[in-house]
């Protein structure tokens, strides 16, 4: 094995990913950007297609990618704005009672799907990778459990699940 082939196997960047160096934005959810506590980059899978032969069954790749839901956890502010803006989006997509409830989520009579952007920063906190979630929409929003037996310092969070068509990954130029 030549020295050159060994050098080609060594990564240029050996710094490890840090879990707190990210931002997430939706154009229609300004409070979510501010109060976002955690995001989970979704898993991706494909089905395994069984191929039979006389000796043993083997498996090949499927023909479609299956994207897991995109889950975000956000701190809930005392005005419950972060929870409310997601609730309003869900209402606009399903069964609003008034035309005004469609409002800010529909652009040019287009369905209320919006792109979400997860930007991952490097260890120097410089934008490094951008993941674009295409045509997102919320599918669930957890409830808020009010309870007089709980300590006043208890922090509420909202877990929001989104579906999307696909995501793309873009490497950003480091200056």
C-alpha positions in Angstrom: 0.0 0.0 0.0 1.4 3.4 -1.0 1.8 6.3 1.3 -0.5 8.4 -1.0 -3.4 5.9 -0.7 -3.1 5.9 3.1 -3.1 9.7 3.2 -6.3 9.7 1.1 -8.1 7.9 3.9 -7.4 10.4 6.6 -10.2 13.0 6.9 -9.2 16.7 6.6 -11.5 17.6 9.6 -11.4 15.4 12.6 -13.4 17.7 14.9 -16.5 16.1 16.3 -20.1 17.3 15.9 -21.4 19.2 18.9 -25.1 18.9 19.7 -25.7 22.5 20.8 -24.3 24.3 17.8 -27.3 24.7 15.5 -30.2 27.0 14.6 -33.5 26.1 13.2 -35.9 28.4 11.4 -39.3 28.4 9.8 -40.4 31.6 8.0 -43.8 31.4 9.6 -42.8 30.4 13.1 -40.7 33.2 14.6 -41.1 32.1 18.2 -40.0 28.5 17.4 -36.6 29.8 16.3 -36.1 31.7 19.6 -37.4 29.0 21.9 -36.1 25.9 20.1 -34.5 23.6 22.6 -33.7 20.5 20.6 -34.1 19.1 17.1 -33.6 15.5 15.9 -32.2 15.0 12.5 -34.6 12.4 11.1 -33.6 8.9 10.1 -34.0 7.6 6.6 -34.6 4.1 5.5 -35.6 2.0 2.5 -37.3 -1.3 2.3 -35.3 -4.5 1.7 -36.6 -6.4 -1.4 -36.2 -10.2 -1.0 -34.6 -11.9 -4.0 -34.9 -15.7 -3.9 -32.5 -18.2 -5.4 -32.1 -22.0 -4.9 -29.6 -21.6 -2.1 -30.6 -18.7 0.0 -32.7 -15.6 0.0 -30.8 -12.4 -0.5 -31.9 -8.8 -0.2 -31.5 -5.7 -2.4 -32.4 -2.1 -1.9 -35.9 -0.8 -2.2 -37.1 1.9 -4.6 -38.2 4.6 -2.2 -36.7 6.5 0.7 -38.8 6.7 3.8 -38.2 9.8 5.9 -38.8 9.7 9.7 -40.8 12.6 11.2 -38.8 15.7 12.1 -39.2 16.2 15.9 -38.6 19.6 17.5 -38.8 20.3 21.3 -39.3 24.0 22.2 -39.5 25.8 25.5 -42.9 27.3 26.1 -42.9 31.0 26.9 -45.4 32.3 29.5 -47.5 33.8 26.7 -47.6 30.3 25.0 -46.7 31.9 21.7 -44.5 29.1 20.5 -47.3 26.6 21.2 -50.0 28.9 19.8 -48.2 29.5 16.4 -48.0 25.8 15.8 -51.6 25.3 16.8 -52.6 28.1 14.4 -50.7 26.3 11.6 -52.4 23.0 12.4 -55.8 24.8 12.5 -55.2 26.5 9.1 -54.5 23.2 7.5 -57.4 21.3 8.9 -60.7 22.9 9.8 -60.6 26.6 10.5 -63.8 28.3 11.5 -62.9 31.6 9.8 -61.2 32.6 6.6 -58.8 34.7 8.6 -57.4 31.6 10.2 -55.9 30.6 6.9 -54.0 33.9 7.0 -50.3 33.8 7.3 -49.8 30.1 6.4 -51.0 30.3 2.8 -48.8 32.1 0.3 -50.3 32.9 -3.1 -53.1 30.2 -2.6 -50.4 27.6 -2.2 -50.8 24.8 0.4 -49.6 25.7 3.8 -46.3 23.9 3.5 -43.1 25.8 4.3 -39.4 24.9 4.1 -37.6 24.5 7.4 -33.9 25.2 7.6 -31.5 23.5 10.1 -28.1 25.1 10.1 -25.4 23.2 11.9 -22.3 25.2 13.0 -18.8 23.9 13.4 -16.8 24.1 16.7 -15.9 27.7 16.0 -19.7 28.4 15.8 -19.5 29.2 12.1 -22.2 27.9 9.8 -21.0 24.6 8.3 -23.9 22.5 7.0 -27.5 23.6 6.0 -30.3 21.0 5.8 -33.4 22.1 4.0 -36.6 20.3 4.8 -38.8 20.7 1.8 -42.6 21.5 2.2 -42.9 20.9 6.0 -46.1 20.8 7.9 -46.8 20.0 11.5 -48.6 16.7 12.3 -48.8 16.8 16.1 -48.3 19.2 19.0 -48.3 17.9 22.5 -50.6 19.2 25.3 -49.5 21.4 28.2 -50.0 19.7 31.6 -50.9 22.3 34.1 -50.6 20.9 37.7 -50.7 22.7 41.1 -48.6 19.9 42.6 -45.6 20.7 40.4 -42.8 23.1 41.5 -43.1 26.6 40.0 -39.6 26.2 38.5 -40.8 23.4 36.2 -40.3 24.3 32.6 -42.8 23.4 30.0 -41.8 22.2 26.6 -43.8 21.5 23.4 -42.9 18.6 21.2 -43.8 19.2 17.6 -43.7 16.6 14.9 -43.4 17.6 11.3 -43.7 15.7 8.0 -41.9 16.9 4.9 -41.3 15.7 1.4 -37.5 15.3 1.6 -34.4 17.1 2.8 -31.3 18.2 1.1 -27.8 18.8 2.6 -25.7 21.7 1.6 -22.1 22.2 2.7 -21.4 25.9 3.4 -18.2 27.6 2.5 -16.1 28.2 5.5 -14.4 31.6 5.4 
